[in-house]
Amino acid sequence: MSISDESDPRAYIRLAAELRRDISAGKHQPGKPTPSITTLSQQYGHARQTCAKALRLLVDEGLLIRYPGLGYYVVGDSKSDSPDAS
């Protein structure tokens, strides 16, 4: 697997690339939450701040949306993009 960002030494860039790949592969569905910062930290062995920075990068790119207190959700064409709409 080759993603241009994977060669970047900054851990948050590499983690963002991994999450970006998961989103494009459909592992994280539109309208559904991403793993929490705590889960990402445990899964990848990065500091919570590193995981949060990776998620914020994907928010800035328009791939995720943050709902304070609820987490990060994948942006997409699902009928209910809001986590409280169900």
C-alpha positions as CSV (number, residue, x, y, z in Angstrom):
1,M,0.0,0.0,0.0
2,S,1.4,3.3,-1.0
3,I,0.1,6.7,0.2
4,S,2.3,9.7,-0.4
5,D,1.9,10.9,3.2
6,E,3.3,7.7,4.6
7,S,6.8,8.8,4.0
8,D,6.2,11.9,6.2
9,P,8.0,11.5,9.5
10,R,5.2,13.2,11.4
11,A,3.0,10.6,13.1
12,Y,-0.2,12.6,12.7
13,I,0.3,12.9,9.0
14,R,0.8,9.1,8.7
15,L,-2.3,8.4,10.9
16,A,-4.4,10.8,8.8
17,A,-3.2,9.0,5.7
18,E,-4.3,5.7,7.2
19,L,-7.7,7.0,8.2
20,R,-8.1,8.7,4.8
21,R,-7.4,5.3,3.1
22,D,-9.9,3.6,5.4
23,I,-12.6,6.1,4.5
24,S,-12.0,5.8,0.8
25,A,-12.0,2.0,1.1
26,G,-15.4,2.2,2.8
27,K,-14.2,0.9,6.2
28,H,-15.6,4.0,7.8
29,Q,-19.1,4.7,6.2
30,P,-20.6,8.1,5.6
31,G,-22.6,9.4,8.6
32,K,-20.9,6.9,10.9
33,P,-18.4,7.7,13.7
34,T,-14.7,7.2,13.4
35,P,-12.9,5.3,16.2
36,S,-12.5,7.6,19.3
37,I,-9.3,9.4,20.1
38,T,-8.7,6.9,22.9
39,T,-9.3,3.9,20.6
40,L,-7.0,5.3,18.0
41,S,-4.3,6.0,20.6
42,Q,-4.5,2.5,21.9
43,Q,-4.7,0.9,18.4
44,Y,-1.8,2.8,16.8
45,G,0.3,3.5,19.9
46,H,0.3,7.3,19.4
47,A,-0.3,10.0,22.0
48,R,-3.9,11.2,22.3
49,Q,-2.8,14.7,21.0
50,T,-1.3,13.0,17.9
51,C,-4.6,11.2,17.2
52,A,-6.6,14.4,17.8
53,K,-4.4,16.3,15.4
54,A,-4.8,13.7,12.7
55,L,-8.6,13.9,13.1
56,R,-8.6,17.7,12.9
57,L,-6.5,17.5,9.7
58,L,-9.3,15.3,8.2
59,V,-11.9,17.8,9.4
60,D,-10.0,20.6,7.7
61,E,-10.0,18.5,4.5
62,G,-13.7,18.1,4.7
63,L,-13.7,14.3,5.2
64,L,-14.9,14.4,8.8
65,I,-17.1,16.6,10.9
66,R,-16.7,17.0,14.6
67,Y,-19.7,17.0,17.0
68,P,-18.5,18.2,20.4
69,G,-19.2,15.6,23.0
70,L,-20.1,13.0,20.4
71,G,-16.9,12.5,18.3
72,Y,-15.9,12.6,14.7
73,Y,-18.1,11.4,11.9
74,V,-17.4,10.7,8.3
75,V,-18.9,13.2,5.9
76,G,-21.0,11.7,3.1
77,D,-24.2,11.3,1.2
78,S,-26.1,9.3,3.9
79,K,-29.7,10.4,4.6
80,S,-28.8,11.5,8.1
81,D,-25.4,13.1,8.4
82,S,-26.1,14.2,12.0
83,P,-25.5,11.6,14.7
84,D,-28.6,12.8,16.7
85,A,-30.9,12.5,13.6
86,S,-31.6,8.8,14.1
